[in-house]
Amino acid sequence: MTSTVLKEKILGLFEGMRGKSLITTQDWSLDELIATLELAEDMQKYRFTDKYAYILKDRSFMMFFYNPSVRTRQSFEVAATELGGHALFLEPKSMRLKTAKTAGETVEDAAKVMSRYACGIGIRILEDKVSCYGQGEELLREYAKWSEVPIVSMAHDTFHPCQGLADVMGYRKHIGKNLKGKKLLQVWGHGALCRSWCSVQESLLIGSRFGMDVTVASPPGYDLDPKVIEMTKKNCSLNGSKFEISHDPVECYDDADIVYSRNWMSPNAYRDGEYHKQEEIEKAMKHTDWICDAQKMKHTNNAVFIHPMPIDRGNEVTDEVASGKRSIIYDVAEDRLHVQKAVMALTMSKFFADNR
Ligand code: CP
């Protein structure tokens, strides 16, 4: 696509995307997702040139982290810099927010005030900072209700949209732009990190939106959110693609084009308003046959290996696969930067409007 055509296409969508929050890719149309990926690909091509260097000139993006991060914090901070703007790092301890246990500022007041300073607000709140599944999603939607600027999930207990976009950017580079009918294997890995459902659920949704056949494989007892599974099935059905659930740690690899291994917690992780991390780790570590290794990868259609990172090497996946020739983990980590720049440009900038 030429730069002029790309710009026209983005201009056409721009009015509809400016001010839009990103809490899950399922909230965006397929056209919006494709426009974001095409812009991200162009931004990668023209990185370190003037082409997109002033899109967020003099603007600031707030990054509000309840949990730590390597990729997300660094890539958003670099994204703001490369677009000519600035990113601020905030933690709950740097604010005085109302919680179930303490008096403080309401989300309504915080969101309205932050909107007066920032062009967008990113929020990360993961499994161990909520007392039941879905509370993180509620918090993001509450911010989106009151904020006058876009709210972007930087990973919350339910979804991780920027990771999902980066995953697909990686697939498009390595296996081609037509993903229809490609088999995405979303396979559980045993491990000691006790992960939330956000990355895998986002992957199921965006993979199925792009027409991929989806297989979710895990030991019995590791079901994901039934509403997300229903949405994934519906996406598959609309695209004429297949959806399968497997409990076989070897057969599930048959003919896969993409192997995405990742540990995730069981639905029993929350009880009595508490997150039982140690119990989940002990249970997960017993399933030693659930590791992605070179022998299992032989059953695939020369699949690429992907993981959103950080990886629990030796548990979720062997070093041989994670660092092997078909691993695209570092490309996808880099793609976080490009897709986030595109999301920020499309939803937070006046650049395209000013350059008509
Ligand atoms: N994939 C991802 O979100 O990585 P971080 O937790 O390091 O940000």
Residues whose N, C-alpha, C, O or C-beta is under 5 A from the ligand:
A	BS01	CP	P68 S69 V70 R71 T72 R73 P308 M309 P310
